[in-house]
Structure formats: structure tokens, C-alpha cells
Amino acid sequence: MNILVINAGSSSLKYQLFNMKDESVLAKGKVERIGMETAILTHEPSGKSEVHEVSEILEHTTAIRKVLDKLVHPQQGVLTSTAEIDAVGHRVVHGGESFKSSVLVNEDVKREIKRLFDLAPLHNPAHMLGIAAVEANMPDVPQAVVFDTAFHQSMPAPAYLYPVPMALYRKHKVRRYGFHGTSHKYVSERAAAFLGRPLEQLKLVTCHIGNGASCAAVLGGKSVDTSMGMTPLEGLMMGTRSGDLDPAIVPFAMGKEDLTLGEISSMLNKHSGLQAISGISSDMREIVEAVEAGDKNAKLAFDMYEYRLRKYIGAYAAAMNGIDAIVFTAGVGENSELLRKTVCEQLTFLGVEFDEEANRAGRGQDRRISKPGSKVEVLVIPTNEEWMIARDTYALAQKTN
């Protein structure tokens, strides 16, 4: 069975095609600048040369059609016909309280995703465009949706509720939802396999650290707390997002700087975090380079970023009354030796014994960066959200056959 995985943004679309028989990636790619005459399609078929094309792609239906054309192209493709695509899986950021697991797309599911537009105005509408585009091109192919929020639906009420009037929850569902759930679930399962221990017996803190970043407390394979909240703005300091702050700063800054709601939201989401403090970049690689060159603002940005991450790890160890392993994943978590080193060297109170040599070796694979005998294991596990989406889609599609 072949599964096409789609991650649709407002002006972009990423895809991977999986052969679930051996879980191999047959092709992957992306379409950028959708809505423009100079849209860019990048197609990477397995075992063949990478393809780049610039053309007019004004909406997602055309983008999907061009992707399908590449997948079945005589020279550049990996299939003989689109009929060989058995199902399509979509990443959807927000499933609210309605979805605790992945589901097949039907009219009720589409209506509910649309109802949740207010909770994820930048993401859910784009995901719906992807679903509609697949329907237009392959109307008879089953589609599944895999939600970033679903894994965190196991959180207990003390973790997901905010201490504000309950009317806000009852009427508007103001609560913590959490995100990156597909990644947190994946690395939790991989960590248990790596350690050779039942997931049900483990207390894990998983750290998905990329341009967007979140931690999760995973107790017995279930998320019991996570750092992102009703939106992906809460929690850790990120590339351009502020993370946690005093909510009174919002009306204060609006009054002092004469900002609108839209402007303050843009400031906190797009002009804060590493970018704001360093004045250089939102990219951790550039921050580390500047730190090594002696830039004081970059050093302050790095120190704030690391400190907040370390605080969350300590808090989640307290939330679970212990911790067996810390897992680093995603772009920064997998690649920043300095961040992992700085965090782990200050977690000795938990029983972390950090292995600096292991921290420098073995990129791109599951590995241990704590010393043998460390009371708390520290792992680096590359995430694979697309494979998780393909796996869930495969399981759901089999039920329809």
C-alpha cells in the first residue's frame, strides 16, 4: 500500500510518498510560493535526480495536480499511475477537544476542522485547502487527518485548564491543547524501544526543539502536560515567539506603543524570541556562531533560551514525581551540541551524567548522550512526523478495505 502524506500551508505544500510494505520513502518534495506566477516545485524521487520547476501555481488544487504529475512522470516519477496511491494522510494542527486520535475524512470531520479555524487561524484553513485539493484531483481516494493536538488529549484537567473564569472554557474552549503531538508520540515510542523498556513503565520528558519548540511530560506513554497552550505561542522561548510572559505585558505594551491587537500578536509571534533578544537571527546555528564570536546579545539570547528549556525539564520531573529519560528532537534538539551540553550539565541534581564525547558523535541516528549508569538517560532521537502520519493513515485505510 502506498500512502501520500501532505502538509499544506497557506502558500506552501510539503509531501512524502511512502511504500508501507517496507516503510520506504518513494519520493518527497515541496511546492513553495503557491498563489504566484513564480511558484517553485521541488521533487526528490528515490534513486533519481532532484527536479526543480518554476511555474504559475495559483491555488492548492493545481499544486496537488503538479505533484501527482511528477509522481507518475515517465522519467521523474516513481509510480505508473495515481491509482497506485491507496490513501492520503494530512497533518492538521488543531483538533480541539473533538479529536483524540487520527480519523478518516468525511463531511462531519471537515465541518469540525472548519469550526476550529478560530483556534488555529494560520494553520487549519490551509490544511482544509490541502484536503479539498486532494478531493478535486483524486475524489475516490480515502483521506485521513492526523492532529498535532491529539496526543495531548490525555492531559488531566489540572494540567489543561487555565485559572480563569470557567465560562471561558465552557463557552469558548479556552484551555491548553498542546502541539507537536505527533513528534512527541513518535520519539516517546522510539525512546522506549531504544532503552529496551516498556513505554508504559517510563517517565519521559520529550523536547521538540526547532524554530517552534515544546516540551512534553510523557508518563506511561501518555502526555500529562506540555508547554504549548491554547496556541503555539505559550511555553518555551522560540525562534521568533516569546513563549511564557506576564499577560499584563500585552495591554501595557499596547497602551505605551499604541499597538492594535493584530500588531501585538505579530510582535509576540513573529518578532520576539531569539530574533528579538539577539538582534541577529531566529536560527540557533547563527546564534551559536555569534556566541563563539563574542557577541553579547547572542549570548544573552542563548542563555535565556537554554534556561527556560531547563526550567521546563525540571518542572516536568516534578509533575511526574521522577524522570527516567530526557529526549531531544527536531532541528535544534537534534543538531545543537552546545544547547544539549549546556542544559544537561546543569541537570546533575536529577542524576544526569552527561557524555560530552557521545554528544559530538552520531548525527542522524538514535543515540544516548548520557554516560553508562546515569540515573537519568539522555537521548537524541530524530523525529519523523511524516512516517507517523503515514502509519496512522495506513491503519485507517485498511479498515475501509
C-alpha positions as CSV (number, residue, x, y, z in Angstrom):
1,M,0.0,0.0,0.0
2,N,1.3,3.5,-1.0
3,I,0.5,6.4,1.3
4,L,0.9,10.1,0.2
5,V,1.4,12.4,3.2
6,I,0.5,16.1,2.7
7,N,1.4,19.0,5.0
8,A,-0.4,22.0,3.5
9,G,0.4,25.6,4.5
10,S,-1.3,28.8,3.2
11,S,1.3,29.3,0.4
12,S,3.2,26.0,0.5
13,L,2.8,22.3,0.4
14,K,5.2,19.5,1.5
15,Y,4.7,15.9,0.6
16,Q,6.2,12.4,1.0
17,L,5.1,9.2,-0.6
18,F,5.6,6.0,1.4
19,N,5.6,2.4,0.4
20,M,4.1,0.9,3.6
21,K,5.2,-2.7,2.7
22,D,8.8,-1.8,3.6
23,E,8.2,1.7,5.0
24,S,10.4,3.3,2.4
25,V,10.1,6.8,1.1
26,L,9.5,6.6,-2.7
27,A,9.5,10.4,-3.2
28,K,9.3,13.7,-1.3
29,G,9.2,17.3,-2.2
30,K,7.5,20.6,-1.7
31,V,5.7,23.4,-3.6
32,E,6.5,26.9,-2.5
33,R,5.0,30.3,-3.3
34,I,1.6,29.0,-4.1
35,G,-0.6,31.8,-5.4
36,M,2.2,33.3,-7.5
37,E,3.3,33.0,-11.1
38,T,6.8,32.0,-9.9
39,A,5.9,29.1,-7.7
40,I,8.6,26.5,-7.1
41,L,8.2,22.8,-7.2
42,T,11.0,20.6,-5.8
43,H,10.6,16.9,-6.4
44,E,13.0,14.3,-5.0
45,P,12.3,10.8,-6.3
46,S,14.2,8.0,-4.7
47,G,17.1,6.9,-6.8
48,K,16.7,9.6,-9.3
49,S,17.8,13.2,-9.8
50,E,16.2,16.0,-7.9
51,V,13.8,18.2,-10.0
52,H,13.2,21.9,-9.7
53,E,10.5,23.7,-11.7
54,V,9.2,27.3,-11.6
55,S,5.7,27.8,-13.0
56,E,2.4,29.5,-12.3
57,I,0.6,27.8,-9.4
58,L,-2.3,30.0,-8.1
59,E,-4.0,27.6,-5.8
60,H,-3.6,24.2,-4.0
61,T,-5.6,22.2,-6.4
62,T,-3.1,22.9,-9.1
63,A,-0.2,22.3,-6.7
64,I,-1.5,18.8,-5.9
65,R,-2.1,18.1,-9.6
66,K,1.5,19.0,-10.4
67,V,2.8,16.8,-7.5
68,L,0.7,13.9,-8.9
69,D,2.1,14.6,-12.4
70,K,5.6,14.3,-11.0
71,L,4.9,11.1,-9.1
72,V,3.7,9.4,-12.3
73,H,6.2,11.1,-14.8
74,P,7.9,8.5,-17.1
75,Q,11.4,9.7,-16.2
76,Q,11.0,11.6,-12.9
77,G,8.2,9.6,-11.3
78,V,8.0,6.5,-9.0
79,L,4.5,5.2,-9.9
80,T,2.9,4.2,-13.2
81,S,-0.5,5.6,-12.2
82,T,-2.1,7.7,-9.5
83,A,-4.3,4.7,-8.9
84,E,-1.3,3.2,-7.1
85,I,-1.8,5.8,-4.3
86,D,-4.1,4.0,-1.8
87,A,-4.7,6.8,0.7
88,V,-3.6,10.3,1.6
89,G,-2.8,11.5,5.1
90,H,-2.8,15.1,6.2
91,R,-1.2,16.9,9.0
92,V,-3.8,19.1,10.8
93,V,-2.5,21.4,13.6
94,H,-5.7,21.8,15.7
95,G,-8.2,19.2,16.6
96,G,-9.6,20.9,19.7
97,E,-11.3,18.5,22.1
98,S,-13.1,16.8,19.2
99,F,-10.4,14.5,18.1
100,K,-8.4,12.3,20.4
101,S,-6.9,10.3,17.6
102,S,-6.5,10.3,13.8
103,V,-9.6,9.9,11.7
104,L,-10.8,9.3,8.1
105,V,-12.1,12.5,6.4
106,N,-15.8,12.8,6.0
107,E,-18.2,15.7,5.9
108,D,-18.6,15.8,9.7
109,V,-14.8,15.9,10.2
110,K,-14.4,18.7,7.6
111,R,-17.1,20.7,9.4
112,E,-15.4,20.3,12.7
113,I,-12.0,21.3,11.4
114,K,-13.6,24.4,9.9
115,R,-15.3,25.1,13.3
116,L,-11.8,25.1,14.8
117,F,-10.5,27.8,12.5
118,D,-10.6,30.4,15.3
119,L,-8.2,28.3,17.4
120,A,-5.7,27.9,14.6
121,P,-6.4,30.7,12.0
122,L,-2.9,30.3,10.4
123,H,-3.0,26.6,10.0
124,N,-6.4,24.8,9.9
125,P,-7.7,26.8,6.9
126,A,-4.5,25.9,5.0
127,H,-4.9,22.2,5.9
128,M,-8.5,22.3,4.6
129,L,-7.2,23.7,1.3
130,G,-5.0,20.6,1.1
131,I,-7.9,18.3,1.8
132,A,-10.1,20.0,-0.8
133,A,-7.3,19.9,-3.4
134,V,-6.8,16.1,-3.0
135,E,-10.6,15.6,-3.3
136,A,-10.6,17.6,-6.6
137,N,-7.7,15.5,-8.0
138,M,-8.5,12.1,-6.5
139,P,-12.1,12.1,-5.4
140,D,-12.3,8.3,-4.6
141,V,-9.1,8.0,-2.6
142,P,-9.5,7.8,1.2
143,Q,-8.1,10.7,3.2
144,A,-7.1,10.7,6.9
145,V,-6.2,13.6,9.2
146,V,-3.6,13.4,11.9
147,F,-3.8,16.1,14.6
148,D,-0.9,17.8,16.4
149,T,-3.2,18.2,19.4
150,A,-4.5,14.6,19.6
151,F,-1.6,13.1,21.7
152,H,-2.1,15.7,24.4
153,Q,-5.8,15.0,24.9
154,S,-4.7,12.6,27.7
155,M,-3.7,15.6,29.9
156,P,-5.7,15.8,33.2
157,A,-7.8,18.8,33.9
158,P,-5.3,20.4,36.4
159,A,-2.8,20.5,33.5
160,Y,-5.0,21.7,30.7
161,L,-7.3,24.2,32.4
162,Y,-6.2,27.8,33.0
163,P,-7.1,29.6,36.2
164,V,-9.5,32.0,34.6
165,P,-13.3,32.1,34.8
166,M,-14.7,28.7,33.8
167,A,-17.2,30.4,31.4
168,L,-14.3,30.9,29.0
169,Y,-13.7,27.2,28.9
170,R,-17.4,26.2,28.8
171,K,-18.3,28.8,26.1
172,H,-15.1,29.1,24.1
173,K,-13.0,26.1,25.0
174,V,-10.2,28.2,26.3
175,R,-7.7,25.6,27.6
176,R,-4.3,24.1,27.0
177,Y,-4.2,21.9,23.9
178,G,-0.5,21.5,23.1
179,F,1.1,20.9,19.8
180,H,3.9,18.8,18.1
181,G,2.0,15.8,19.5
182,T,2.8,13.6,16.5
183,S,6.5,14.2,17.2
184,H,6.3,13.7,21.0
185,K,4.5,10.5,20.4
186,Y,7.0,9.2,17.9
187,V,10.1,9.9,20.0
188,S,8.5,8.5,23.1
189,E,7.9,5.2,21.4
190,R,11.4,5.2,19.9
191,A,12.9,6.0,23.3
192,A,11.2,3.0,24.9
193,A,12.4,0.8,22.1
194,F,16.0,2.2,22.3
195,L,16.1,1.7,26.1
196,G,14.5,-1.8,25.8
197,R,11.8,-1.0,28.3
198,P,8.0,-0.9,28.2
199,L,6.7,2.5,27.4
200,E,4.0,2.0,30.0
201,Q,6.7,2.0,32.7
202,L,8.6,5.1,31.6
203,K,8.6,8.7,32.7
204,L,9.9,10.8,29.8
205,V,10.5,14.5,29.1
206,T,10.5,14.9,25.3
207,C,11.9,18.2,23.9
208,H,10.9,19.1,20.4
209,I,13.2,22.0,19.8
210,G,13.0,23.6,16.5
211,N,12.1,27.2,15.3
212,G,8.9,26.3,17.2
213,A,9.6,24.4,20.4
214,S,7.7,22.5,23.1
215,C,8.3,20.0,25.9
216,A,6.0,17.3,27.0
217,A,5.8,15.2,30.2
218,V,5.0,11.7,29.0
219,L,4.0,9.3,31.7
220,G,3.5,5.7,30.8
221,G,3.2,6.6,27.1
222,K,0.6,9.4,27.7
223,S,1.0,13.1,27.6
224,V,0.2,14.5,31.1
225,D,1.5,18.1,30.4
226,T,3.0,20.1,27.6
227,S,4.5,23.6,27.3
228,M,2.4,25.0,24.4
229,G,-1.0,26.1,25.3
230,M,-4.3,27.1,23.6
231,T,-2.0,28.3,20.8
232,P,1.7,27.5,19.9
233,L,2.7,30.8,21.5
234,E,2.9,29.7,25.1
235,G,5.8,27.9,26.7
236,L,9.5,27.9,25.7
237,M,11.3,30.8,24.2
238,M,11.4,30.1,20.4
239,G,12.9,31.4,17.2
240,T,10.5,34.3,16.8
241,R,7.9,33.6,19.5
242,S,8.1,34.9,23.0
243,G,6.9,31.9,24.9
244,D,5.8,32.5,28.5
245,L,5.4,36.0,29.7
246,D,3.3,38.1,32.2
247,P,-0.1,38.5,30.4
248,A,-0.2,42.1,31.7
249,I,2.6,43.0,29.3
250,V,0.0,42.8,26.4
251,P,-2.3,45.7,27.5
252,F,0.7,47.6,28.9
253,A,2.6,47.4,25.6
254,M,-0.5,48.1,23.5
255,G,-1.1,51.3,25.5
256,K,2.5,52.5,25.6
257,E,3.2,51.8,21.9
258,D,-0.3,52.4,20.6
259,L,-0.5,48.9,19.1
260,T,-3.5,47.1,17.7
261,L,-4.4,43.5,18.6
262,G,-3.0,42.4,15.3
263,E,0.2,44.3,15.9
264,I,0.8,42.9,19.4
265,S,0.0,39.4,18.2
266,S,2.5,39.8,15.4
267,M,5.1,41.1,17.8
268,L,4.8,38.1,20.1
269,N,4.6,35.5,17.3
270,K,7.0,36.9,14.7
271,H,9.3,39.5,16.3
272,S,10.2,38.0,19.7
273,G,12.3,35.1,20.9
274,L,15.8,34.6,19.7
275,Q,15.3,37.1,17.0
276,A,14.3,39.9,19.3
277,I,17.0,39.4,22.0
278,S,19.9,38.6,19.7
279,G,19.1,41.2,17.1
280,I,20.7,38.8,14.6
281,S,18.6,35.8,13.8
282,S,16.0,33.3,14.8
283,D,18.3,30.5,13.7
284,M,20.1,28.8,16.5
285,R,23.0,28.0,14.2
286,E,23.7,31.7,13.6
287,I,23.2,32.4,17.3
288,V,25.8,29.9,18.3
289,E,28.2,31.3,15.7
290,A,27.7,34.7,17.1
291,V,28.2,33.5,20.7
292,E,31.5,31.9,19.7
293,A,32.5,35.2,18.1
294,G,31.8,37.0,21.4
295,D,28.5,38.7,20.6
296,K,26.9,39.6,24.0
297,N,23.4,39.9,22.7
298,A,23.6,36.5,21.1
299,K,25.0,35.1,24.4
300,L,22.1,36.6,26.3
301,A,19.6,35.1,23.8
302,F,21.2,31.7,24.1
303,D,21.3,31.8,27.9
304,M,17.6,32.8,28.1
305,Y,16.6,30.1,25.6
306,E,18.6,27.4,27.5
307,Y,17.4,28.5,30.9
308,R,13.8,28.3,30.0
309,L,14.2,24.9,28.5
310,R,16.0,23.6,31.6
311,K,13.2,25.0,33.8
312,Y,10.6,23.1,32.0
313,I,12.5,19.8,32.2
314,G,12.8,20.3,35.9
315,A,9.1,21.2,36.3
316,Y,8.1,18.1,34.4
317,A,10.3,15.9,36.5
318,A,8.3,17.3,39.5
319,A,5.0,16.8,37.7
320,M,5.7,13.1,37.2
321,N,7.4,12.6,40.5
322,G,10.6,11.4,38.8
323,I,12.1,11.0,35.4
324,D,13.7,8.1,33.5
325,A,14.9,9.8,30.3
326,I,15.1,13.2,28.5
327,V,14.7,13.1,24.7
328,F,16.0,15.8,22.4
329,T,14.5,16.0,18.9
330,A,13.7,18.4,15.9
331,G,16.1,20.7,14.2
332,V,17.8,22.4,17.2
333,G,17.4,19.5,19.6
334,E,19.0,17.1,17.1
335,N,21.8,19.3,15.9
336,S,22.9,21.8,18.6
337,E,25.6,20.2,20.6
338,L,26.1,23.3,22.6
339,L,22.4,23.6,23.7
340,R,22.3,19.9,24.8
341,K,25.6,20.2,26.6
342,T,24.6,23.4,28.5
343,V,21.2,22.0,29.5
344,C,22.5,18.6,30.6
345,E,25.5,19.8,32.6
346,Q,23.1,21.7,34.9
347,L,20.8,18.8,35.5
348,T,23.1,16.8,37.7
349,F,20.6,17.2,40.6
350,L,18.3,14.9,38.6
351,G,21.1,12.3,38.2
352,V,22.1,13.2,34.7
353,E,25.7,12.2,33.9
354,F,26.5,13.8,30.6
355,D,28.8,12.2,28.0
356,E,30.4,15.0,26.0
357,E,32.1,12.7,23.5
358,A,28.8,10.9,22.7
359,N,27.1,14.3,22.3
360,R,29.5,15.2,19.5
361,A,29.1,11.9,17.6
362,G,26.5,10.1,15.5
363,R,24.2,12.7,13.9
364,G,21.1,11.5,12.2
365,Q,20.5,8.4,14.3
366,D,19.0,7.4,17.7
367,R,21.7,7.6,20.3
368,R,22.5,8.0,24.0
369,I,24.4,11.1,25.2
370,S,24.5,10.2,28.9
371,K,27.2,8.1,30.5
372,P,26.6,4.4,31.3
373,G,25.0,4.2,34.7
374,S,23.5,7.7,34.5
375,K,20.4,7.7,36.7
376,V,18.5,9.7,34.0
377,E,19.2,8.7,30.4
378,V,19.6,11.4,27.8
379,L,18.8,10.5,24.2
380,V,18.8,12.2,20.8
381,I,16.2,10.8,18.5
382,P,15.5,12.3,15.1
383,T,11.8,12.9,14.7
384,N,9.7,11.5,11.8
385,E,6.3,13.1,11.9
386,E,5.6,12.2,8.2
387,W,6.1,8.5,8.9
388,M,3.7,8.7,11.9
389,I,1.1,10.3,9.7
390,A,1.6,7.6,7.1
391,R,1.3,4.9,9.7
392,D,-2.0,6.2,11.1
393,T,-3.3,6.7,7.6
394,Y,-2.4,3.2,6.6
395,A,-4.1,1.7,9.7
396,L,-7.3,3.7,9.0
397,A,-7.3,2.9,5.2
398,Q,-7.0,-0.8,5.9
399,K,-10.3,-0.7,7.8
400,T,-12.1,0.6,4.7
401,N,-10.9,-2.3,2.6
